[in-house]
Structures are given as C-alpha cells and as structure tokens.
Amino acid sequence: MTYSLDLDVLKSGEGDIPAPCVRVYVKAYGSDERGLIYITPECVSIQEVESEIDRLKKELEEIGIRAKREFTKI
C-alpha cells in the first residue's frame, strides 16, 4: 500500500484515451503559505531525509509493479 503516491489506470475507451495508460499521482501531501507542495514530513536529520527517500523509492517500485501488471493484461 502506498502513502503519498499512487497509480491511476485509465482503460481504453475512458474519455479520450485510445489505449490503456497509467500515470503516477500524488494522493497525500502538505502545503504551505508559499504554495509549495510537500510529499514528506519535515526532516531534521539526514537519517530522516534518507528514510523518506527510501519510502518514496519503495512506493515507486510498488507502483511500477502494479503498472507492469496492467500492461501485461493487454
């Protein structure tokens, strides 16, 4: 299960989509008064930054596996 990123699967025939396609979207984020969008919490150490980067990589890997499954259905 992913936390901040996810996979959007569009089947052929949905809207203007001629063939199945997928795309990654941000499903959870924070923002600030400057309009910046954050996909991690505030990190106060390099260990926290590395942990968040690892989490995002794992999410993208999981999304990649799901996307591959969608394309093998074709």
Secondary structure, DSSP 8 states (H G I E B T S, - for coil): --SSEEEEEE-TTSTT-SS-EEEEEE-S-EE-TT--EESS----SHHHHHHHHHHHHHHHHHHHHHHHHHHHT-
